[in-house]
Amino acid sequence: MRTPVKHFCECLGYDGDSGLIEPREFSQVTGVAQALWAAHDQAKLQACFGAWEDHWGQDGSRRFTPLVYIVQADDEDDARRIHRWVWSQGKVPCLVILCPDEVIVCSGFHFLTDARWNDAVQREPLPWSTGDRLAPSLRDLAPDRLHASITWRDFTKSGKVGVDAALLDGLEGLHDYLADNIKSERLRIRPDLINRLIGRLIYTYLLTDKRVIEVEGWECDAAEGERLLEQQSSRFWTLQDRIDEVFNGGVFQISEQERSLVTPSLLDLAIGFIRRGEKYDGKYRQTALFSIDLSAIRIETLSAVYEKFLRTESVEDANRDGVVYTRPFLADFILNRVADSCKFKRDTKVLDPTCGSGVFLVAAFRHIVESELAVGRQRGRRYLSLQRLHELLKGCIYGVEKSSSAAQVAAFSLYLNLLDYLDPVDLASHINEVSAEKVFPPMLGSNIVAADFFSKKRFFPEISFDITVGNPPWKKLADVTEHSGEVERYAIEWHDASQHVAWSLVKKYLKVDGRLALVLPAKSFAAPAAGRFVTAFARETDIDLVVNMSSWRRYLFAGAEDPAALMFATNRPPKAVGRTYFYMPRLWSQPFNPDAMWMLAVDRADVNSLPSAMAFANPENVFDAFVLKPYDRRVKQRLISLYHGEKVTSLRGLLDDAGLELARGVTAAELKIPGAARAAAAQLDPKLRDDRRSVITDLSAVFEEHPDLRDLSIEQLKENSVGARCKGPRLILARSMQYCYRTAEVFAVNPTFNLIFSIKPTPKRDEARQLELLSRLGQYLMSDFARYQFALFGKLWQIDGKRAEKNDLERIVVPSLASLQSHTDWDCSGSKASDVLKRMEMEEFLAPLEDYADFRSELENARWPTPRPSGDSRVPETYLAMLGDVLCSRLNEEVEVTTGEGNSVMTEIVLGFQSDLEDTAIAALSDGDGFQFFDSARLKRGSGRSQVIMCKPKGVEHMTLERAYADGLHVINRLFLR
């Protein structure tokens, strides 16, 4: 390392830390080696500080996440160029630029052009201070704060300024710009030709900016006269022919006839938009594409963004086919998890059955090439020969894609990925010498097939695949294919295309012991009607990992409300004693803002495993494993055991005892009274309601605003089969369980409500007593304790927090009929909860209720927690007690649990065992000084062989009872069950 860089690393505390990577070590960091070398060559990267993710599986590799690039610049212009390059790469959150007279600290995910650049950076003059005297902008880059993500969480990009957003904005803007001009000039050019022209230009600039080809003088400096524009057009098409001759003419093909439709002025408009920042009539400038350094952009980013950009050809078709923007970090996470158990090798064959623009295939090819470089004679090298890369690409990577445009982008992306690993000497010889062999091998029609996956019994019939991966459409089969009536019949729900793809892969494409990794809709695991697909699939395959992405709903896929699940399986019968890992990453625990996600961090303490046979035995078990934390599963089982007590029962039991029924509101078809009004949620929602969600008994304001709701009469309902839901004493419950009405008025509500009503007509003399009973029940159902139970039993509640279904409601524990009749106050919330639970002989549930109500309830429906003052940083006694209880009960020995020293960002929990730990447990402990951003319960060696220190981030969210229970299981699994 150069002296200034070494001095900086010493001052910041990087020197000697395992997170510091120097250029001589870049080739050893599998997965990001090429990105580090590119930054070294183009942005003068001298060192990188980052974090190592722990082993996921027993044989898994450690993954490195770059956090800070440390570079050197000659002056401010050079620093600005480097910042632009690093931002265009989109790989690292923090950038430190060492200049001769100052240090410039930048966000790697935020770049501003022109004079605005100074507003986006921080400067510190040289020489800098050391230790505690470091300037705040430098102190924030110290290892302890980086490992805690305290600093670089602030450096993460806004979703509006990242390079992926800029690229998409620029491509869509360019398409619209050209389309407007085509319309005004009355040119006959289709949207797909516009996109192919844009693809050709991006292709050309990628080759020239990366200096793969050296071409000068083909562009005009500006639009100056028709003759110059015609010369520019002629030189452009000549260059395209030369590119096709040397590389491959298989992508973004534009025929001679189509070229004639692209006028020189239209071509210049596109060039000006990309290269000169021009837009429309020249009065405005755009910087989205203009500011991106195409030599830096990651191919995965280009591929993923193109997938969304292609919607411009037909938004209707894209929506129908379920086209979504699959973020590169998600593809990285999925391929990393596959690599943990199935090593990528030179003969590994990978298939994406709905590959889109190739983001998964690009990531897979990168894994294969870097695995090749990491072994044997290639170890430590950066490049492979063209022949070897051809062999790997043609022999390993396969995809099927319905959209021909997306299939072309997939091939294009793989070609550019090949260039990242091609020996420059080998490349130069092919460009400068006449060679029959193209730089890019033919892929379209052979490896990348533009076809409907459901249109054939099997593509690539001669190949059995080692790995199948992808994000198939979450639509009904009939919506995405014309061949829905011709496909095989499998155990699927809702005629779901993604489930059908999963079955097709294991039945027809994967070899025995082959690996499957798919992005599926979470409803396959958690919806009320779910169960048929996953339980059947688990009987025939070994599902070893399921990741619940429900808390990322509304953020992971733009415009998609449905949450996702990631399923990993091996094509073999499940093992009799096999286990499945379940992980539900909470969005608030990740190191970014929701609209600016760039990675998926794995918190090992949040990963739990269950016997596969138990987890997939029935739909209820699947839901519990997929949605509930271990602590909540324990509470739920304890509640179920109380169904037949003297003081409590299930809601179903109470309804039976009281002669009541629970049903949805009525539809117009059921009511059978033409013109009869039915109240909807918007009409009955009281809007301004207190936090207690009290029972509302006065509907006069509702009827005054909506008098038509009272159009029904008892006479009309006499012979109506749904009359009991529209008259007599009843509770009207919003399915969100945010409010309820108790009434005996005659009117109907629609199915956005649940109703509790008498099965038999209530005599007038008993009406008051029945209304009082319903009031007490409604009070209980609106309480925090009932709400906690909705989260345990409600199959949709944790996902969207607004739909309590009949079957789930009937399972919650409620006071018995005798108890309800004996007491008036059943508000089991806040300070009253203790008395109510004591009356029900359920005091044991007060602690989990408070744990839920104080913090976890606000995380439902993918919400972000409310910022809280730091307050008392001491570890709560409730956390220590629960942690100790889990360890003692599971290990059958006393374990001393106390607080340690910690520091400003970290808490230490000291665990003292009665006897020395075995060697395997000692080996599982970390030598590091603290937790990493992805590890909320990092275990390290204590004093002697019988002591372990758990390092945890500070904050109330990490000290709940649910976390204590999970942390206890993590300690046991990590140290005693390996």
N, C-alpha and C positions, 0 to 999 in steps of 0.2 A: 504494500500500500504506500501511496505517496505520503510524505510527512504531514502535510496539512490534514489529510483524511485520518491518519493515525492519531494525530493530536485531538481532532474532533471526537473520535470514538472513545478515546481515553477520558476526555472531559465529560462526555455524556454517560459514561459507564457501560459502553458497549464492549469494550476490550475484555476478552476472556469469557464473554457470554456466548452460549451455544447458538443464540439467535443471530450472531454476526456472521455473514457469509461474504468471503472475499472471492475475487475472480477465479483463483485457482481451484475453488470449490464449486463453482457454478454447475459444472457438468454432472456433479454428484447429486444435485437437487432435482430428482425426477419429478416431472410435471410442470416445472417452471424454468427448467434449464434454458430452453430456447428464449424465453422472455427475458431472462437475466442477461444472456449473451447479446441479444438485440439491443438492450438498453446500454450495455457496455460499449458496443460498437458505435451506436448512433447518438447516445446521450451521455457518454463519458462516465458511465456508472463505475464507481471505484469500490463500493461496498454496499451491502444490503443488510438491513436489520429486520428480523421478522420473528415469527413464532412457529413452533413445531406443534402440530396437532398430534395427540397421542395415538398409539396404535388402536385401530378400531377392532380388528379381529386378532386372533392369536398369531396369524402369520402376516398380518397387514403391515404395510409400510408407513413410516411416519411421513406426514405431509407438511410442507413448508409454506407458510403464508407470508409473502413480503409485506412489510409495514412501512419501511422507510428506505427510499433510495438516497444514497449519498453520492453526489456527483461534483465535479469541478468544472468551472466555467472561466473563460478568459476575460469576459467583461459582461455588462448588462445585456447587450444584444445576444450574446451567446447563452446567457441564463434564460432569456425569454424563449429562445429557440428550443432549449432543452426542456423547459416547462411545457411548451406546446407539444413536444414529442411525447413526453411522459403522460400528459393528459390524453393524447391520442391513443396511446397504448392501453390506458384504462385498467392498469393492473395493480397499482399501489396507492394507498391513501395519502401518504406523506412524502414530500420531496424536500431534501436539503441541498442547496446549491452553494458550494464554497467558491466564492469569488476572491480576487486578490485583496480587496479591502473590506469585505463584508460577507456575512452569511445571510442567504435568502431562504426563508422557510415558506413552502407553498403546499397547497392541496394538490395531490395527484389527480383529483377528480374534478377540479374546477380551474378553468382557464379563461381569461378575458383578453381580447385582442386590443391592439393599439394602446392608447394612453390609459385605458382602464386597467391594464395589467397591474399597475402599481397598487390598485385598490384590492387586489386579490392575493397579495403576498405580504409577508412580514420581513423586516430587515433588522439585522443586528450587526453593529460595526465590529471590526477586528481591532485589537485582540479581544476575545471574549473572556469572561470570568469562568471560574470553575466551581464545582460543588454547589453549595447552597446559594452562591452568588450568581448562578446562571440566570440570564434574562428569562422571563416567563415563557417566551415562545420556544426557547431551547430546553428549559427545564421540563416542559411538557412532553418532550421527546425522550425522556429518560426511560430505561427499561421497565421500571415498576409501573409507570403510568401507561406505557404502551401495552404491557401485558394485561393491564386492567381495562384497556380500551377507553380509559377516561379521556385521553387526548384524541386519539385518532377517530373516535366516534364523531368528534366535532369536525374532523377533516373530511368525513365522507360526503359524497356528492349529494347535492339536491337532485331529485329526479329530473330536473329541467336543464341541468348544465353538464351532465356526464356526456362522454363522447358517444355513447350509444343513442342517447336522446338527440344529440346534435346531428348525428348521421341520419337518423330516421327523419328528423325535421327537414334536413337538407334534401334528402331523396324525395320525400313527399312534396316539398316545396318546388323542386325542380320538375317533377312530373306535372304538378298543377300549372306551373309557369309555361311549360311547353304545350300542355293541353290547351291553355287559354290562347296561346299564339296560333296553334293549329286551327282552333275554332275561328279566330278572327281572320286568319288567312284563307280559311275554307279549304284546308288541306285534308286529304283523305288518308289519315294515319290512325291506326287502331291503338288502343292503350298498351297492348302487349309490345308493339313495335317501339313505342316511346320508352318502355322499360328496357327493351333490348338495347336501344341506343344508349340509354343511361348506363346500362351494364357494360357496354363496350367502352365507354369513356372512363368509367371507374377502373375497369380492367387495364386499360392503357396507362392511366396515371399510376396505378399500383406498380406496374412493371417499370415505368420510368422513374418514379419516386424511389423505389427500392434499388434503382440502378441495375436492374436485371437487363435492361436494354438501354443503350445510349442513343437518343434521338434528339436532334436539335433542329429548330427552325420550321417545324410544321405548323405552329400556332401563330396567329396574328396577335400583336400586342393589344389591339382593340379593333372594334368594327370600323374599318376605314375603306369604304368603297367596295363595290360589287366584285371587282376583279380580284382583290385580295381575299375576299371571302371564298371565291371559287377556287383560288389557289390553295387556301387552307383546307377546303373540303377535299380537293383532289389529293393533297398530301396525307390527309387523315385516312382516306380509304386505301391509299397505297400502303400506309403503315399497317392498317388492319390486315391486308393481304400478307404482308411480311410476317406479322405476328402469327397468323394462322399457319403460315408455311413452316415457321421455326417451332412454334409451341403446339398448338392444336386448334383446329377450327370448329371444335365441337360445342362451344358455348356461345350464347348470345349471337347465333347466326343471323345475318341480315343478307338476304339475297340481292342480286343486282337490281331486280325490279323494285325491291323495297328501298334500296339505297337511292334510287331515283326520286323517291317520294320525300326523302330528307333533304330539304333545300339547304344551300350553303348558309343562308341567314338563320335558319332554325338550328343548324349545327353550331353556329357561332353563339347563339343565345345560350345553348347548353354549356359550351366551353366557358363563356363569360360568367355564367352563374357559378360554375365550379371553381374556376381559376382566378377570376377577377372580382368575384363577389358582387357581380352586377345582378340587378333584379328589375323586372318589368321595364319601365321606360327610362331607366338609368337614374332616376331621382333618388332611389333608395339603394341601399347595399345590404346584402345578406351575408352573414358570416358563418352559417352552420357548416356548410361544406368547405368554404374558403379557409376556415380556421383549422381544419383537421389536417394533420400530417399523415398522408396515406401510407407512407413508408413505415409508420409505427403501428398502425391499427392491427389488432389481433384478428386473425381470420375467423375465429369463433364469433367475435362481435359482428363482423361484416355479414357472416352467414345468418346469424340470428336476426339482425335488423332487417336484412333483405326479406326474410320470411314475412315480416309484418308489412314491409313496403309493398310486397306483391299484391296485397289487398287492393291496391289502387287499380289493378286490372279489372277486378269485379268484386266489389264489397259484398254483394249479395252471395256470390259463390263462396267467398271466404267464410262468411258467417254460416252458410249452410254446411260447409265441409268442416267447420270447427277449427279453422286456422288460427293459431295463437302464436305470440312471440315467446319462444322458449329461451329464457335468459341463459347466457353462456355459463354463469356460475352454477346453475342447476344441472346443466350437462356435465360440468366438471365434478360436482358432488356425486352424481350418479355413477359416472365412469370410475371415480376413485373408489367408491364402495364395491363396484364390480371387481376392480383390481385387487381389493383386499383379499378376495377368496379365489380369484381366477386370474392368474398372471397373464398379461398380454405378451404374446410371443410372436415370432416371425411367421408362424403358421396359424395364428388365431383368426378365425373367420367371424366377422361381425355383420349383422343385418339390422337395419332400421326399416321396418315394414311401411312406415308412413314418414319418410325422412325429411319432408319439407325441404328447406334450403341447406340441410346437412349439418346442423350444429352438433348433433350427437356423433355423426360419422367423422367429422373433423377432430373432435375430442378423442375418439377411439383411435384414429390414425396417429395422432400425436403420442398417445400412450404406446402404441406398437413401435413407432420409430424410436422414442426415447428409451424404451426397454431394450431395443436392439443396440442402441449406443451405450447402454449401461453394462453390457456383458461382453465377455470374450475379448477378442482383439480390438473391438470398437470402443472399449471402456475408456472414458475420458475424452473421446473425440466429439466434435460438434456436428460433423457432416457425414452423409453417406453418398455413395456414388449414385448416378442417375439410374443405372441398371438396377441397383438394389432397391431404390425407392419405387421404381416401376413394379418390381416383383412384389413388394409389400402392399402397394396400393391396389394392384390388380388382383392379388391373391388373397387379400384380407377384407376389403371393404365393399359392402353391397347395400343397396337401398332401392326401395320402391316408392314412387311418389306420383300422385294423381295429376298434379299440376306440372305441365311441361316446363313452364317458366321456373318453378321452384326446383325441378330436377336439374335444369341447366345451372342454377346457382349452386346447387349441391356439388356438381362436378367442378365448377369454377372455384369453389371454396377449397375443395380437396387439392386442386392443382396449385393454388397459392400456398396451401399448407406444405405441399411438397417442396416448394421453393425455399421455405424456411430451413430445410435440412439438406439442401443440395449443395454439394461441394462447389464453390465458386469457380474453381479451375475447370471442373467438369462442365459446368453451365456455359462458361465462356467458349469452350471448345465446340459445343453444339451450336452456339449462336453464330460464331465467326466462321465455322467450317460448314460446308454442305454435308448434311447427314440425312440419311433416310429415316432415322429414328427421331420422332418428335420429342420435345422436352416433356410434354404432357401426354400420357398414354390415353388411348380412346376409352372412355368410361360410359358415356351415354349409350343406352341400348344394350350394353353388356353388363356392367356392374351397377349402374344407376339406370333403372328402368322407369320410364314415364308411363305409368299405368295405374289403374284402380286396383288396389291390393285385393279387393274382394272379387275381381273379375276372373281369376284363374284359380284352379285347384291348388297350384303351387308354382311359384317362381323359383328359378335356380334349382331345378330338380336334381341336379347332380351333386349338390352341396348340402352337407349337414353342418349347421352352424354351432360355433362354440358360445357365442354371445348374441342375444337379441336385445335391442334397446330402443326406446323411443317414447314419444308422447302422442299416442293415437287419438283420433277425434272422440270427444265426449258427446256424441250425438247418437240418435237412433240410427240403426243400420239403413233404414229406408231413406233417411235424409242425406246420407253421404255416398250412397252407391245405388246404381240401377240394378244391381245383382243381388239384392237382399233376399229374394225368393229362391236363389240358387245355392246359397251358402249352406254349410253343414249346420246341424242343430246341436248347440252346446248348452250347458247349464249357465244361462245368463239372465239378467234382470233388465227390464225396461227396453229390451231389444237393443242393448247398449253396444255400440260399435267397438269401444275400447276393450270391453270384456271379451268380445268375439275375437279380437286381435290376439289377446293373451292366450286364449284356447288354441287358436290356429298355430301360434308359434310353438307351443309345447307339443302339439299333436303332429305337426307336419314339418317344422323347420329345425328345431333344436335337437342336437344329438343328446344321447343319454349323458347326464351330468353337465349339460350345457347350462349357461347362466342366462336368466331373464331379468330385465330391469325396465319397468314401465312407469310412466306417470298416468295415474288413473283418477277418476273422480272419487272424492272421499265418500260419497254416498254409497259406493260399493261396499264399504265397511260399516257405515254408521247410520244410514237412512232407516226409517222404521220398517220399510219393506225389504231391506237388504238381508242377505244371508245365503241365498241359493248359490250365487256365483262363488263367493270366497270360501264357503265351507266345502263345496265340491272341488274347487281348485286345490285346496289344501289337502284333500284326500289323495290327489294324484301327483302333486309336486311338493317339494320341500321349501316352503316359504320361510326364509330365515331372517328377513328384515322388512318391517313396514314403517314408513315415516309419515306421520300425520301432519299435513301442512295446513290444517284448518285455521290456525291463527294468522296465516299469511293471506287469507281470503281477501279479495278485492285488491291485493297488491301484487301477487305473484304473476298473474296473467292479466294484462290490461283488458278491461271490459268484461272480465269473467267473474261473476259473483260466486260461482260454485268453488268450494275448496278442493285442494288436490291431495292425493296420497301417492307415495312412492312405494312400489312393491318390488321386492327382490326375491327371486326363487331359483332353485336348481331343478332341472328336469329329471327328477327321480322320485320314487315314492318316499314319503316322509319317514324319518327315522323314528323308531318306537320311543326313544328317549330324547328326541331332538327338541331343540328350543328355538323360539323365534324372538328376535329383538324388536322392541317397539320404542319409537322415539317421536316425541311431539315437541319440536323446537318452538319455543314461545318467541313471538316476534320481538317483544320488548327486551329479551335477553340477547338479541343479536346486535352486533356492533354497527348499526346504521339506523337511519330514520326510515320509517315504513316505505316512503316513496323513493328511496334511494338504495335499495338492497344491492349488494355486490358479492355476497358470499353466503354460504350456509355453514355456520359453525356448529360443531358437534360438542355438546356438553355431556361428557361421559357419565356424570352423576345423574343425568336426566334420561339415560337409556336404561331400560329394564327389560328383562327377558322372562318368558313364561314357557312352560312345556307346550310345544306346538299342538299336541293332541288336545290339550285343555283349551288353549286359546281359540281354536277353530272348531270346537266340538259343536257349537250351535251359535245362532246369530247373537244371542245375548252375551255370550262369552267373547265373541268378536268385538262387539261394541265396547265392553268393559276394557279389553286389552288395548283397543285402538284409541279410545277417548279418555279413559280415566287414569289418573295417577295411582300408584300403588296404595297410597294412604286413603284415597277416595274409594278404591275397590274394597279396602278393609271396612271402612265405614258403611258402605252399601251393604255388604254381606251381614254386618251386624244389624242393620235396620231390618233386613228381610227376616232375620231370625226372631223379630219381635211381633210379627204379624198377628199372632193369636194370643196376645197377652190380655190381661184383665183391663188394663188402663188404656191400651192402644190397640190399633188394628190397621189394616191397609185401608185406603180410601174405598177400594172395591168392597171390602168387608163392611165398612160403615154404611155404604149405600144399600147393601143388601139388608142390613139390620134395620135401617130407617125407612125402607120402602121407597128409596130414591133411585134415580137413574142418571147416568152421565152420557150426553150425546152432543154432537155438533149442532150448530144452528141449521135452519131449514133452507133448502133451495127453492127456487120458484116452482120447479117441477114437482117437488114434494108437497108444497103448499096447495097447489091446484086451485088457487083463487085468483083469477085474472086481475091484474092491476093492484094487488095487495102489496103494500110497501114493506120492505124488510130493512131493519137498521143495519148499517155497515159500520166497520170499526171507526171510520172517520167521524161518523155522526155521534157515536156514543163516547168516544175518547174525551175524557174531561180536560185534557191538555194541562191545566194547572192543578196538579195533584201533589199532595205532600209525600214525603219520602216513605211514609208508613204504608202507602197503597191501601188506604182504608176502604171499607165496604160502603158503597154509595147507595143510599136508600131513596133519595129524592130525585125523580126524573122529570120534574115539572119544567125545568129549563130545556131539556131535550125535546119534550113534546111541544113546547112553545116555539122552538126554532124549526122543528120538523113535525108539524101537526098531522101530516099524512101517515105517520107511523101508527096512528090510532084508528086507521080506517077499518081494521079488522073488528069483527064483533064475535061474541060468544056463539051466536046463532050460526055464523059462517063456519065455525070450528067444530060444531057438535059432531058431525060425522067424519071429520078430517082425521086421518091416521096420525098426523103430527100435532094435533091440537094441544096435547099435554106440554109441548115445548113452547107454546105461545100464550098460555093462560095459567092461572094459579100460581102459588108461591114457587119461586125458582131463583137460582143464582145464575147470573149471566157473566161468564168469565171470559175476558179477552184472552186469546191464545198466547199473547205475550205475558200474561199473568201480571200485568202492570196495574190493573184495576178490575173491579167487579161491581155489578149492580145486584141488589136484592129487591125483588119486586113481585107484585101479584097482578100488575097491569096486563091488559090484553094487547099484545103486539108481538111481532116476529123479528127475529134477528137472523142474519145470514151466517154461513159456515165459518166466518172469521172469528166466531165465538164458540165456546163450549157452554153447555147448559147443564145444571143440576136441577132436577125437577121431580115431582111426585109421580110414581107410576100410576097410582089410582087418584081420582079426583079428591081434593081436600075439602071436607065439609067446612062451611063458613065458620062454625064454632071453633074449629081447630086451626084456622088460617093464621091467627096471630102467633100461636105456639110454633107452627111450622116455619113462619118467617123468622122468628127469633133463633130457631135451631140453624137455619140457613145463614143468618147473620154471623153466628158464632163460627160456623164452618168457614164462611168466607173470610172472616178475620184471620183465622189460622192459615188459610190458603194464600193470603196476601202477606204473610209474615216472612221474615228472613229464613227461618228454619225450613219452611216449605220450599222456598226458593232454592235453598241449598240442595234439597232433595230433587228438585227438578233437574239440577245440574248432574245429579248422580243417575237418575232414571231416564231423563229425557234424551232420546236419541238425536234430536236436532238442537237441543237447548245449548249445548256447549259450542255448537258450530255457529248458530245465528242468534241465540238468546231471545227468540221471539215466538217460538212455536212449541207449546206444550200439547202433546197429542193425548188422546183419550187413554190409550193403553198404558202410556207412561204415567199419566196422572193417577190412574187407579192403583199403582203400585207404591205410592208414597205412604209413609206411616202417618196416621192421624189419630186424634183422641177417639176412644171408643164412644159409642152412642151414650152410654151411661155417664161418661165423663163430660161430654158436651152438654148434656142435660143438667149436670150438677153445678157447673161453673159458667160464669158469664164472660170472663176475659180470656181470650185465646190468642192474643197478639204475641207471638213467640219471636219478638225482635228486640234488639238493644237491651236495655236494662231489665225489661220484663221477661226476657228469654229464660233466665235462670229459674224464676218462679214457675213458669209454665212447664219447663222440662222436668222440674222436680215433681210437679203434680202428676206428670206422665211417667214418673220413675225412669227418666231418660237423661239424668244429669251428665252422664258420660259423653253426651253429644254437645255439651256447651262449648268445650274447647274447639272441636272442629268447626262448629258454627261460627264462633268468633273469628277463627282463622280465615274462614271463607268470606264472612261479611266485611272484615276489616280491610282485606286486600284483593283476594282472588276473584270476587264477584265482578269486579270492574273489568276483568280481562276477557269476559265472555264476548262473543260476537266479534272476535278479532280486534278488540279495542286496545288502546295504548294506556298504560297505567298513568294515573294522575301524578305529576311531579310532587315529591314530598320533601319537606325540610329534613336535613340530616339528623337533627335532634340528638337523642342519646344514642351513642354508637356502641353501647355495651350489648353483649349477646343476651337476648331474653332468656330468662330461666326456663320458660316453656320449651324453647328450642333445645336447650341442654338436657332437660328432663326427657323429652321425647327421643332424642338421639341415644341417650343412655339406655332407655327402656328397650329400644329396638335391638341394640347391640347385646345387652344382657340376656334378653329373652331368646334371641336367635343363637347366641353362642353358649348359652347356659353357664355363664360365668359373670362375675362382677367386672365391670369396665368403668374406670374412673374417667369422667368427662369434665374438663375444666377449660377455662379460657386462657390463651397464651398472650404473647406480647403484640404481635401484628404491627401494622404501621398505618399511615394515613389513608391507605386505600384497601388494606387487607386485614382481615380478622383471622386469628389463629385459634383453633380448637385442639386441645391436647387430649389424646386418648391414651390411657394407661391400662394395658392388659395385664392379667395376672401372671402370665408366663411369656417366655420369649417367643417371638414370631419365627416361623420356619423360614428356611432360605428362599423358598418360592415367594413368600409374602414380602420379604425384604427386597427381593429383586423387583417386585412390582412397585416399589416406592420411588418417588422422584428425588433426584439430588438437587433440584432447583430451589430457589429461594421463595417462590410464591406461585400463586395460581396463574393460569393463562386466561385470556379473555374468553376462551371457550370451555373453561373448566371451573365450575362453581364449587367444586369440592376436591381440590388437588391434594393428594396425599404425599407427604415426604417423611424422611427419617427424623425421628426425635432423638432423645437422649437414651441410648441403649436399645437393645433389641426388643424390648417390651413396650416401647412408646412410639406413637405415630402422631404426626401433626397434620391436621386438616387445614388447608389454607382456603379461605372463602372471601369473596368480595364483600365489602361493607354495603349495608342497605337493608331496609326492612323486607324487601322482596326475597332476599336470600335467607331469611331467618324465620320463615313460617313453619308451622307444624308439618305441612305437606313436604317442605324441603328437608326438615329434620328426619322425617321417616325415609325419604328417598336417599338422603345422605348416609343414613345407617345401612340401608341395603347396599349402597355403593361400596361402603367399606367392607362389608361381608363378601360381596361378589368379587371385589378386587383382591382381597388378601387371603380369603379362606376357601374360595370355590374355583380357583383357577385350575 
